[in-house]
């Protein structure tokens, strides 16, 4: 197995002459890994990781009152992993757990004012990484690439 495909599991069998699907999957996986490494590198100065940034982003982006299960499912992590991320974000003063009005046992996760400011800072970091590393891409081709990536993601849903 080539080292650039190590760890990439394919759930389908295909004709040896048709490598486009595996090439596409490999490039997506490798892009994701490199993206994560570059962003994590830049986020160190902000005392943040891409994992926590992702949770912070989705807490803000999902409709108010989203449950921890909904957040975990959207982020793509297990509940216990989300709980650890939420504890870390809460310890940093970036989120708060607010009891839901109709069920005091359930908690709604909300950004604090500090969390909103931090998210803005982190979004700037993400945009900076995108500009530095992806700015060389042909902008006119991005809509097609986005559609293709979205179709692939939806096919896996």
N, CA, C and O atoms as a DFTB+ gen file, in Angstrom:
628 C
 N C O
     1  1       0.849      -1.178       0.000
     2  2       0.000       0.000       0.000
     3  2       0.893       1.239       0.000
     4  3       1.862       1.318       0.755
     5  1       0.557       2.195      -0.848
     6  2       1.336       3.426      -0.896
     7  2       1.130       4.205       0.389
     8  3       0.052       4.164       0.982
     9  1       2.162       4.912       0.818
    10  2       2.082       5.623       2.101
    11  2       1.030       6.727       2.089
    12  3       0.477       7.053       3.139
    13  1       0.736       7.317       0.908
    14  2      -0.240       8.400       0.894
    15  2      -1.675       7.899       1.010
    16  3      -2.589       8.704       1.191
    17  1      -1.893       6.594       0.910
    18  2      -3.241       6.062       1.075
    19  2      -3.378       5.274       2.363
    20  3      -4.449       4.737       2.647
    21  1      -2.308       5.194       3.150
    22  2      -2.364       4.456       4.406
    23  2      -3.466       5.030       5.292
    24  3      -3.558       6.242       5.487
    25  1      -4.283       4.154       5.813
    26  2      -5.341       4.580       6.716
    27  2      -6.623       4.986       6.021
    28  3      -7.614       5.279       6.690
    29  1      -6.634       5.010       4.682
    30  2      -7.844       5.386       3.960
    31  2      -8.577       4.096       3.606
    32  3      -8.098       3.304       2.795
    33  1      -9.730       3.893       4.212
    34  2     -10.512       2.691       3.949
    35  2     -11.568       3.010       2.904
    36  3     -12.271       4.014       3.010
    37  1     -11.678       2.158       1.900
    38  2     -12.683       2.346       0.865
    39  2     -13.782       1.322       1.050
    40  3     -13.506       0.146       1.283
    41  1     -15.006       1.752       0.950
    42  2     -16.145       0.879       1.194
    43  2     -16.740       0.343      -0.096
    44  3     -17.881      -0.120      -0.100
    45  1     -16.000       0.394      -1.181
    46  2     -16.524      -0.143      -2.425
    47  2     -15.398      -0.761      -3.232
    48  3     -14.225      -0.434      -3.052
    49  1     -15.783      -1.667      -4.132
    50  2     -14.827      -2.307      -5.023
    51  2     -15.030      -1.697      -6.395
    52  3     -16.161      -1.430      -6.801
    53  1     -13.942      -1.477      -7.106
    54  2     -14.081      -0.846      -8.406
    55  2     -13.116      -1.448      -9.401
    56  3     -12.188      -2.163      -9.023
    57  1     -13.326      -1.172     -10.623
    58  2     -12.470      -1.620     -11.702
    59  2     -11.085      -1.004     -11.519
    60  3     -10.972       0.191     -11.246
    61  1     -10.047      -1.798     -11.666
    62  2      -8.676      -1.299     -11.487
    63  2      -8.341      -0.137     -12.414
    64  3      -7.495       0.695     -12.088
    65  1      -9.003      -0.076     -13.569
    66  2      -8.680       0.988     -14.518
    67  2      -9.364       2.304     -14.150
    68  3      -9.000       3.355     -14.678
    69  1     -10.346       2.261     -13.255
    70  2     -11.068       3.477     -12.857
    71  2     -10.568       3.926     -11.485
    72  3     -11.094       3.502     -10.456
    73  1      -9.560       4.776     -11.479
    74  2      -9.002       5.240     -10.208
    75  2      -9.551       6.599      -9.791
    76  3      -9.182       7.106      -8.732
    77  1     -10.417       7.195     -10.592
    78  2     -10.929       8.528     -10.247
    79  2     -11.591       8.578      -8.875
    80  3     -11.290       9.489      -8.104
    81  1     -12.481       7.640      -8.530
    82  2     -13.079       7.719      -7.194
    83  2     -12.045       7.635      -6.072
    84  3     -12.107       8.414      -5.121
    85  1     -11.109       6.715      -6.169
    86  2     -10.108       6.614      -5.096
    87  2      -9.174       7.811      -5.108
    88  3      -8.742       8.267      -4.049
    89  1      -8.858       8.323      -6.275
    90  2      -8.020       9.525      -6.348
    91  2      -8.732      10.698      -5.675
    92  3      -8.115      11.463      -4.933
    93  1     -10.027      10.834      -5.936
    94  2     -10.810      11.917      -5.338
    95  2     -10.847      11.777      -3.819
    96  3     -10.605      12.745      -3.097
    97  1     -11.148      10.578      -3.336
    98  2     -11.208      10.343      -1.892
    99  2      -9.852      10.609      -1.255
   100  3      -9.769      11.279      -0.226
   101  1      -8.796      10.093      -1.856
   102  2      -7.455      10.294      -1.307
   103  2      -7.123      11.779      -1.204
   104  3      -6.608      12.230      -0.181
   105  1      -7.411      12.532      -2.244
   106  2      -7.097      13.959      -2.237
   107  2      -7.915      14.700      -1.185
   108  3      -7.404      15.604      -0.524
   109  1      -9.182      14.321      -1.026
   110  2     -10.015      14.946       0.015
   111  2      -9.459      14.659       1.405
   112  3      -9.363      15.555       2.243
   113  1      -9.091      13.394       1.640
   114  2      -8.548      13.015       2.944
   115  2      -7.234      13.750       3.206
   116  3      -7.028      14.294       4.290
   117  1      -6.361      13.763       2.226
   118  2      -5.069      14.432       2.409
   119  2      -5.228      15.936       2.580
   120  3      -4.518      16.552       3.374
   121  1      -6.163      16.530       1.833
   122  2      -6.444      17.956       2.001
   123  2      -6.915      18.233       3.421
   124  3      -6.459      19.183       4.056
   125  1      -7.832      17.401       3.921
   126  2      -8.335      17.575       5.282
   127  2      -7.226      17.491       6.317
   128  3      -7.183      18.281       7.260
   129  1      -6.334      16.533       6.135
   130  2      -5.214      16.380       7.082
   131  2      -4.293      17.589       7.053
   132  3      -3.898      18.106       8.098
   133  1      -3.954      18.036       5.852
   134  2      -3.055      19.195       5.743
   135  2      -3.725      20.462       6.267
   136  3      -3.095      21.280       6.936
   137  1      -5.016      20.611       5.953
   138  2      -5.755      21.772       6.450
   139  2      -5.723      21.804       7.967
   140  3      -5.423      22.833       8.571
   141  1      -6.034      20.670       8.577
   142  2      -6.055      20.572      10.042
   143  2      -4.682      20.944      10.624
   144  3      -4.599      21.695      11.596
   145  1      -3.624      20.421      10.030
   146  2      -2.274      20.699      10.530
   147  2      -1.942      22.184      10.426
   148  3      -1.403      22.766      11.368
   149  1      -2.260      22.803       9.286
   150  2      -1.946      24.230       9.095
   151  2      -2.747      25.111      10.057
   152  3      -2.208      26.042      10.655
   153  1      -4.042      24.805      10.197
   154  2      -4.874      25.620      11.085
   155  2      -4.457      25.409      12.535
   156  3      -4.333      26.377      13.285
   157  1      -4.239      24.157      12.943
   158  2      -3.782      23.897      14.317
   159  2      -2.493      24.643      14.621
   160  3      -2.321      25.185      15.713
   161  1      -1.595      24.668      13.656
   162  2      -0.317      25.379      13.812
   163  2      -0.564      26.855      14.118
   164  3       0.065      27.418      15.015
   165  1      -1.470      27.479      13.381
   166  2      -1.768      28.903      13.572
   167  2      -2.572      29.158      14.841
   168  3      -2.453      30.221      15.451
   169  1      -3.393      28.185      15.241
   170  2      -4.254      28.393      16.406
   171  2      -3.508      28.267      17.728
   172  3      -4.018      28.693      18.764
   173  1      -2.316      27.692      17.709
   174  2      -1.554      27.538      18.956
   175  2      -1.391      28.868      19.669
   176  3      -1.477      28.932      20.895
   177  1      -1.158      29.919      18.917
   178  2      -0.963      31.250      19.513
   179  2      -2.234      31.746      20.202
   180  3      -2.165      32.613      21.073
   181  1      -3.384      31.208      19.823
   182  2      -4.666      31.612      20.408
   183  2      -5.115      30.665      21.507
   184  3      -6.245      30.766      21.985
   185  1      -4.248      29.747      21.915
   186  2      -4.584      28.742      22.925
   187  2      -5.852      27.983      22.531
   188  3      -6.781      27.826      23.324
   189  1      -5.857      27.519      21.282
   190  2      -7.024      26.862      20.729
   191  2      -6.561      25.751      19.800
   192  3      -5.438      25.769      19.297
   193  1      -7.453      24.777      19.579
   194  2      -7.218      23.722      18.596
   195  2      -8.333      23.793      17.561
   196  3      -9.378      24.397      17.801
   197  1      -8.105      23.178      16.422
   198  2      -9.143      23.151      15.403
   199  2     -10.377      22.411      15.919
   200  3     -11.504      22.761      15.568
   201  1     -10.167      21.396      16.744
   202  2     -11.309      20.650      17.299
   203  2     -12.201      21.563      18.131
   204  3     -13.422      21.551      17.972
   205  1     -11.605      22.351      19.012
   206  2     -12.405      23.260      19.853
   207  2     -12.997      24.397      19.018
   208  3     -14.131      24.819      19.248
   209  1     -12.228      24.884      18.055
   210  2     -12.714      25.926      17.151
   211  2     -13.948      25.414      16.404
   212  3     -14.928      26.142      16.248
   213  1     -13.898      24.170      15.945
   214  2     -15.020      23.583      15.218
   215  2     -16.269      23.523      16.095
   216  3     -17.364      23.857      15.643
   217  1     -16.104      23.101      17.341
   218  2     -17.245      23.052      18.264
   219  2     -17.777      24.464      18.492
   220  3     -18.987      24.686      18.447
   221  1     -16.896      25.404      18.733
   222  2     -17.307      26.789      18.954
   223  2     -18.083      27.318      17.737
   224  3     -19.118      27.969      17.881
   225  1     -17.572      27.029      16.559
   226  2     -18.224      27.458      15.324
   227  2     -19.656      26.915      15.244
   228  3     -20.592      27.665      14.968
   229  1     -19.823      25.603      15.487
   230  2     -21.141      24.993      15.345
   231  2     -22.089      25.379      16.468
   232  3     -23.300      25.425      16.251
   233  1     -21.584      25.653      17.646
   234  2     -22.457      26.160      18.722
   235  2     -23.081      27.465      18.254
   236  3     -24.257      27.720      18.514
   237  1     -22.314      28.279      17.577
   238  2     -22.818      29.558      17.076
   239  2     -23.705      29.378      15.843
   240  3     -24.717      30.065      15.703
   241  1     -23.332      28.465      14.954
   242  2     -24.017      28.335      13.668
   243  2     -25.344      27.580      13.743
   244  3     -26.264      27.866      12.977
   245  1     -25.447      26.625      14.654
   246  2     -26.684      25.854      14.766
   247  2     -27.777      26.712      15.404
   248  3     -27.480      27.678      16.107
   249  1     -29.028      26.361      15.161
   250  2     -30.123      27.140      15.773
   251  2     -29.992      27.149      17.293
   252  3     -29.559      26.166      17.895
   253  1     -30.367      28.262      17.899
   254  2     -30.306      28.373      19.360
   255  2     -31.123      27.251      19.984
   256  3     -32.220      26.933      19.526
   257  1     -30.577      26.664      21.025
   258  2     -31.265      25.583      21.709
   259  2     -30.889      24.208      21.196
   260  3     -31.472      23.209      21.619
   261  1     -29.900      24.138      20.266
   262  2     -29.454      22.835      19.763
   263  2     -28.930      22.001      20.935
   264  3     -28.224      22.506      21.808
   265  1     -29.289      20.728      20.934
   266  2     -28.848      19.843      22.017
   267  2     -27.394      19.433      21.810
   268  3     -26.829      19.597      20.728
   269  1     -26.807      18.898      22.873
   270  2     -25.439      18.396      22.762
   271  2     -25.378      17.298      21.711
   272  3     -24.397      17.214      20.974
   273  1     -26.396      16.459      21.624
   274  2     -26.437      15.377      20.622
   275  2     -26.407      15.964      19.222
   276  3     -25.682      15.467      18.361
   277  1     -27.192      17.025      18.979
   278  2     -27.224      17.673      17.667
   279  2     -25.863      18.288      17.331
   280  3     -25.400      18.203      16.194
   281  1     -25.240      18.898      18.314
   282  2     -23.917      19.487      18.091
   283  2     -22.915      18.384      17.771
   284  3     -22.147      18.505      16.817
   285  1     -22.916      17.309      18.560
   286  2     -21.980      16.201      18.339
   287  2     -22.175      15.596      16.951
   288  3     -21.202      15.328      16.246
   289  1     -23.427      15.380      16.560
   290  2     -23.709      14.800      15.245
   291  2     -23.228      15.711      14.122
   292  3     -22.666      15.240      13.133
   293  1     -23.445      17.002      14.272
   294  2     -23.021      17.957      13.244
   295  2     -21.503      18.018      13.140
   296  3     -20.946      18.046      12.043
   297  1     -20.841      18.038      14.288
   298  2     -19.371      18.104      14.303
   299  2     -18.773      16.781      13.834
   300  3     -17.678      16.746      13.272
   301  1     -19.512      15.684      14.073
   302  2     -19.014      14.372      13.664
   303  2     -18.184      13.699      14.734
   304  3     -17.237      12.972      14.434
   305  1     -18.545      13.946      15.999
   306  2     -17.825      13.339      17.114
   307  2     -18.826      12.669      18.055
   308  3     -20.028      12.926      17.988
   309  1     -18.316      11.819      18.920
   310  2     -19.155      11.143      19.904
   311  2     -19.501      12.096      21.044
   312  3     -18.797      13.076      21.285
   313  1     -20.585      11.795      21.732
   314  2     -21.040      12.622      22.846
   315  2     -19.981      12.877      23.903
   316  3     -19.784      14.026      24.297
   317  1     -19.276      11.822      24.388
   318  2     -18.255      12.053      25.414
   319  2     -17.117      12.967      24.936
   320  3     -16.566      13.744      25.716
   321  1     -16.779      12.867      23.665
   322  2     -15.735      13.744      23.115
   323  2     -16.219      15.183      23.120
   324  3     -15.469      16.094      23.471
   325  1     -17.487      15.392      22.728
   326  2     -18.054      16.738      22.756
   327  2     -18.054      17.284      24.175
   328  3     -17.712      18.446      24.392
   329  1     -18.433      16.458      25.140
   330  2     -18.483      16.912      26.539
   331  2     -17.109      17.413      26.977
   332  3     -17.012      18.449      27.634
   333  1     -16.054      16.694      26.622
   334  2     -14.697      17.152      26.968
   335  2     -14.380      18.492      26.308
   336  3     -13.789      19.374      26.931
   337  1     -14.780      18.640      25.034
   338  2     -14.539      19.905      24.333
   339  2     -15.326      21.037      24.996
   340  3     -14.814      22.142      25.170
   341  1     -16.572      20.748      25.363
   342  2     -17.401      21.770      26.015
   343  2     -16.837      22.167      27.370
   344  3     -16.851      23.346      27.723
   345  1     -16.341      21.200      28.133
   346  2     -15.714      21.519      29.427
   347  2     -14.529      22.466      29.222
   348  3     -14.370      23.442      29.954
   349  1     -13.704      22.166      28.220
   350  2     -12.535      23.013      27.943
   351  2     -12.972      24.418      27.527
   352  3     -12.402      25.407      27.989
   353  1     -13.972      24.506      26.665
   354  2     -14.460      25.815      26.218
   355  2     -15.112      26.591      27.354
   356  3     -14.979      27.812      27.439
   357  1     -15.814      25.879      28.222
   358  2     -16.433      26.518      29.382
   359  2     -15.366      27.021      30.346
   360  3     -15.496      28.111      30.904
   361  1     -14.311      26.230      30.545
   362  2     -13.213      26.642      31.432
   363  2     -12.512      27.888      30.892
   364  3     -11.982      28.689      31.661
   365  1     -12.512      28.047      29.578
   366  2     -11.916      29.235      28.963
   367  2     -12.885      30.415      28.964
   368  3     -12.523      31.510      28.533
   369  1     -14.109      30.204      29.442
   370  2     -15.101      31.275      29.479
   371  2     -15.703      31.593      28.129
   372  3     -16.210      32.695      27.923
   373  1     -15.657      30.635      27.194
   374  2     -16.124      30.893      25.832
   375  2     -17.560      30.439      25.591
   376  3     -18.221      30.937      24.680
   377  1     -18.048      29.502      26.394
   378  2     -19.429      29.051      26.288
   379  2     -20.044      28.993      27.676
   380  3     -19.347      29.029      28.689
   381  1     -21.363      28.902      27.696
   382  2     -22.072      28.664      28.956
   383  2     -23.202      27.697      28.680
   384  3     -23.748      27.647      27.578
   385  1     -23.541      26.935      29.695
   386  2     -24.656      25.990      29.604
   387  2     -25.845      26.632      30.307
   388  3     -25.799      26.932      31.501
   389  1     -26.892      26.832      29.549
   390  2     -28.077      27.520      30.056
   391  2     -29.238      26.533      30.083
   392  3     -29.502      25.870      29.080
   393  1     -29.943      26.422      31.226
   394  2     -31.098      25.510      31.274
   395  2     -32.163      25.940      30.265
   396  3     -32.436      27.130      30.107
   397  1     -32.753      24.971      29.595
   398  2     -33.841      25.260      28.667
   399  2     -35.088      25.626      29.460
   400  3     -35.336      25.055      30.521
   401  1     -35.862      26.559      28.963
   402  2     -37.046      27.030      29.681
   403  2     -38.060      25.924      29.920
   404  3     -38.671      25.858      30.987
   405  1     -38.243      25.046      28.921
   406  2     -39.272      24.015      29.046
   407  2     -38.768      22.728      29.715
   408  3     -39.560      21.829      29.999
   409  1     -37.449      22.635      29.969
   410  2     -36.891      21.443      30.612
   411  2     -35.604      21.852      31.330
   412  3     -34.540      21.925      30.716
   413  1     -35.708      22.114      32.613
   414  2     -34.564      22.606      33.394
   415  2     -33.406      21.609      33.466
   416  3     -32.275      21.988      33.771
   417  1     -33.691      20.331      33.184
   418  2     -32.618      19.323      33.222
   419  2     -31.733      19.416      31.983
   420  3     -30.535      19.141      32.044
   421  1     -32.330      19.806      30.864
   422  2     -31.578      19.919      29.613
   423  2     -30.872      21.272      29.554
   424  3     -31.380      22.279      30.047
   425  1     -29.705      21.269      28.946
   426  2     -28.916      22.500      28.851
   427  2     -28.730      22.904      27.393
   428  3     -28.498      22.073      26.515
   429  1     -28.838      24.186      27.173
   430  2     -28.558      24.793      25.877
   431  2     -27.131      25.355      25.957
   432  3     -26.755      25.968      26.956
   433  1     -26.362      25.145      24.925
   434  2     -24.987      25.657      24.890
   435  2     -24.990      26.971      24.121
   436  3     -25.461      27.036      22.986
   437  1     -24.461      28.017      24.748
   438  2     -24.416      29.331      24.112
   439  2     -23.019      29.918      24.230
   440  3     -22.283      29.638      25.177
   441  1     -22.673      30.735      23.248
   442  2     -21.414      31.468      23.335
   443  2     -21.558      32.604      24.337
   444  3     -22.617      33.223      24.439
   445  1     -20.500      32.868      25.064
   446  2     -20.455      34.054      25.916
   447  2     -19.977      35.214      25.039
   448  3     -19.624      35.018      23.876
   449  1     -19.970      36.399      25.597
   450  2     -19.436      37.551      24.854
   451  2     -17.971      37.285      24.489
   452  3     -17.526      37.583      23.380
   453  1     -17.242      36.719      25.442
   454  2     -15.847      36.365      25.164
   455  2     -15.735      35.309      24.080
   456  3     -14.798      35.327      23.282
   457  1     -16.707      34.372      24.052
   458  2     -16.738      33.332      23.030
   459  2     -16.975      33.910      21.650
   460  3     -16.370      33.474      20.671
   461  1     -17.863      34.899      21.578
   462  2     -18.121      35.558      20.282
   463  2     -16.869      36.282      19.784
   464  3     -16.531      36.214      18.602
   465  1     -16.188      36.973      20.695
   466  2     -14.962      37.678      20.312
   467  2     -13.898      36.681      19.868
   468  3     -13.193      36.911      18.886
   469  1     -13.787      35.561      20.605
   470  2     -12.798      34.542      20.267
   471  2     -13.118      33.915      18.918
   472  3     -12.218      33.680      18.111
   473  1     -14.407      33.642      18.667
   474  2     -14.812      33.052      17.397
   475  2     -14.455      33.978      16.237
   476  3     -13.998      33.516      15.191
   477  1     -14.657      35.258      16.416
   478  2     -14.294      36.231      15.381
   479  2     -12.785      36.174      15.109
   480  3     -12.349      36.165      13.958
   481  1     -12.003      36.136      16.183
   482  2     -10.538      36.032      16.066
   483  2     -10.148      34.745      15.333
   484  3      -9.284      34.756      14.457
   485  1     -10.792      33.645      15.701
   486  2     -10.470      32.354      15.094
   487  2     -10.892      32.294      13.636
   488  3     -10.198      31.698      12.813
   489  1     -12.028      32.906      13.309
   490  2     -12.446      32.971      11.905
   491  2     -11.418      33.732      11.080
   492  3     -11.138      33.367       9.939
   493  1     -10.856      34.794      11.660
   494  2      -9.804      35.547      10.975
   495  2      -8.577      34.668      10.740
   496  3      -7.951      34.741       9.683
   497  1      -8.237      33.844      11.719
   498  2      -7.107      32.922      11.562
   499  2      -7.398      31.945      10.422
   500  3      -6.547      31.721       9.562
   501  1      -8.596      31.367      10.417
   502  2      -8.974      30.436       9.357
   503  2      -8.921      31.077       7.978
   504  3      -8.428      30.473       7.025
   505  1      -9.427      32.294       7.874
   506  2      -9.388      33.005       6.593
   507  2      -7.962      33.290       6.163
   508  3      -7.639      33.222       4.977
   509  1      -7.109      33.608       7.122
   510  2      -5.705      33.864       6.822
   511  2      -5.023      32.612       6.266
   512  3      -4.263      32.680       5.300
   513  1      -5.310      31.467       6.895
   514  2      -4.743      30.201       6.408
   515  2      -5.266      29.930       5.003
   516  3      -4.501      29.546       4.119
   517  1      -6.557      30.126       4.794
   518  2      -7.137      29.893       3.475
   519  2      -6.489      30.784       2.419
   520  3      -6.175      30.326       1.320
   521  1      -6.291      32.046       2.752
   522  2      -5.667      32.962       1.798
   523  2      -4.220      32.569       1.518
   524  3      -3.774      32.592       0.370
   525  1      -3.495      32.212       2.563
   526  2      -2.081      31.868       2.398
   527  2      -1.874      30.597       1.587
   528  3      -0.986      30.534       0.737
   529  1      -2.693      29.589       1.850
   530  2      -2.459      28.296       1.225
   531  2      -3.359      28.004       0.036
   532  3      -2.965      27.276      -0.874
   533  1      -4.549      28.556       0.032
   534  2      -5.494      28.243      -1.037
   535  2      -5.697      29.406      -1.999
   536  3      -6.431      29.284      -2.979
   537  1      -5.057      30.518      -1.725
   538  2      -5.200      31.699      -2.575
   539  2      -4.697      31.491      -3.987
   540  3      -5.014      32.276      -4.881
   541  1      -3.920      30.448      -4.198
   542  2      -3.367      30.174      -5.524
   543  2      -4.349      29.410      -6.410
   544  3      -4.104      29.243      -7.605
   545  1      -5.454      28.949      -5.834
   546  2      -6.443      28.208      -6.610
   547  2      -7.186      29.142      -7.552
   548  3      -7.335      30.333      -7.278
   549  1      -7.648      28.587      -8.661
   550  2      -8.440      29.376      -9.604
   551  2      -9.842      29.560      -9.017
   552  3     -10.603      28.601      -8.888
   553  1     -10.165      30.788      -8.668
   554  2     -11.459      31.069      -8.034
   555  2     -12.639      30.620      -8.894
   556  3     -13.660      30.179      -8.365
   557  1     -12.506      30.729     -10.195
   558  2     -13.621      30.369     -11.076
   559  2     -13.949      28.884     -10.999
   560  3     -15.056      28.483     -11.360
   561  1     -13.009      28.057     -10.534
   562  2     -13.241      26.615     -10.448
   563  2     -13.783      26.185      -9.078
   564  3     -14.237      25.052      -8.921
   565  1     -13.738      27.073      -8.102
   566  2     -14.182      26.720      -6.752
   567  2     -15.660      26.325      -6.670
   568  3     -15.970      25.356      -5.977
   569  1     -16.587      27.016      -7.336
   570  2     -17.990      26.574      -7.236
   571  2     -18.180      25.113      -7.672
   572  3     -18.943      24.377      -7.046
   573  1     -17.500      24.696      -8.726
   574  2     -17.600      23.300      -9.176
   575  2     -17.014      22.354      -8.140
   576  3     -17.579      21.294      -7.868
   577  1     -15.889      22.735      -7.567
   578  2     -15.250      21.894      -6.553
   579  2     -16.133      21.786      -5.311
   580  3     -16.231      20.719      -4.705
   581  1     -16.770      22.883      -4.940
   582  2     -17.664      22.886      -3.780
   583  2     -18.861      21.981      -4.042
   584  3     -19.244      21.187      -3.183
   585  1     -19.447      22.100      -5.222
   586  2     -20.594      21.240      -5.562
   587  2     -20.201      19.763      -5.522
   588  3     -20.940      18.938      -4.985
   589  1     -19.056      19.432      -6.080
   590  2     -18.605      18.045      -6.102
   591  2     -18.364      17.520      -4.688
   592  3     -18.778      16.409      -4.360
   593  1     -17.702      18.306      -3.860
   594  2     -17.443      17.887      -2.476
   595  2     -18.767      17.728      -1.721
   596  3     -18.918      16.794      -0.933
   597  1     -19.713      18.620      -1.953
   598  2     -21.017      18.531      -1.287
   599  2     -21.764      17.278      -1.739
   600  3     -22.365      16.588      -0.916
   601  1     -21.733      16.978      -3.035
   602  2     -22.386      15.768      -3.543
   603  2     -21.767      14.517      -2.926
   604  3     -22.483      13.580      -2.573
   605  1     -20.451      14.497      -2.795
   606  2     -19.770      13.346      -2.200
   607  2     -20.171      13.190      -0.736
   608  3     -20.435      12.082      -0.269
   609  1     -20.213      14.313      -0.017
   610  2     -20.612      14.273       1.398
   611  2     -22.041      13.778       1.539
   612  3     -22.332      12.948       2.401
   613  1     -22.927      14.281       0.701
   614  2     -24.331      13.869       0.772
   615  2     -24.511      12.400       0.389
   616  3     -25.394      11.727       0.921
   617  1     -23.686      11.902      -0.525
   618  2     -23.759      10.485      -0.908
   619  2     -23.386       9.588       0.265
   620  3     -23.842       8.448       0.348
   621  1     -22.567      10.094       1.162
   622  2     -22.145       9.314       2.330
   623  2     -23.127       9.423       3.492
   624  3     -22.996       8.701       4.480
   625  1     -24.099      10.309       3.385
   626  2     -25.071      10.518       4.472
   627  2     -26.082       9.402       4.525
   628  3     -26.972       9.414       5.376
